[in-house]
Amino acid sequence: MKIAIVTGASSGIGREFVYAIDRYNVQHGLFLDSIWVVARRADRLEELSKDCRTSIRPFSLDLSNPTCVESLGATLASETPQVHFLVNAAGFGIFGSFKDNDAKAQLGIIDLNDRSLTAMCSMVIPYMHNGSSLINIGSNSSWQPVPYMAVYAASKAYVLSLSRALEVELKPQGIHVMCVCPGWIKTEFFDHAVHDDTVKYYDRFYTARQVVDKAMKDLLRKKPVSILGFPVRMQVRLVKHLPVGMVMKTWCRQQKKV
């Protein structure tokens, strides 16, 4: 049995990856038996069956709960499928001052964005094979510290660092690892992240579909990192060469914090 697994599949980038993998399966004759879609909202997962030609298998799980991750692992161990794609798209963030944000919620960011992603990688890699792809969703904030998005940016820096290291480790096995680092995307992410006007400057929005279309093209080129948009790529290049203090000061000036 050959499958794909997509977490965070109920909305945004995760949902678009389900559609993209379904199209890829049909167009390239990959012969995936099913796409395992993972998220908390069962109804949103079941809706995917209406729009996909590949069989959809929903798992209504909260991956920030280790018990839920273990239950998915038990299913893998029982059925021993070949995993051709693993897309770790589950995640969330909170904008605002670190001292004013709820501590439990900020620890939840780490639990979902980092701990569960690491657990998914560790759990699924043994079922991957030569030609498989592992895709982790990072962020444009992966490249630098971001005041007023401090924990979220730090969590995504971890995702980028882990992905790059795994790309080197898994390459001899023919498993390709790619980190997708998008700029601003107008998805449900903002419904959870934005609680006030602390972060108010957004230079340009892309759609989740645009991000995923670019990611699938970059996947075929075996790129280790996928970045949509010339302005975003130029920003990343600048950040790599400018002093960290200058980068943070520029960001704060954009948000009218200095």
Helices and strands as residue ranges (DSSP letters): E 2-7, H 12-28, E 34-39, H 42-51, E 56-60, H 66-79, E 82-88, H 103-110, I 111-116, H 117-124, G 125-127, E 128-137, G 140-143, H 150-170, G 171-173, E 176-180, E 184-185, H 189-193, E 205-206, H 208-220, E 225-226, H 230-241, H 244-254
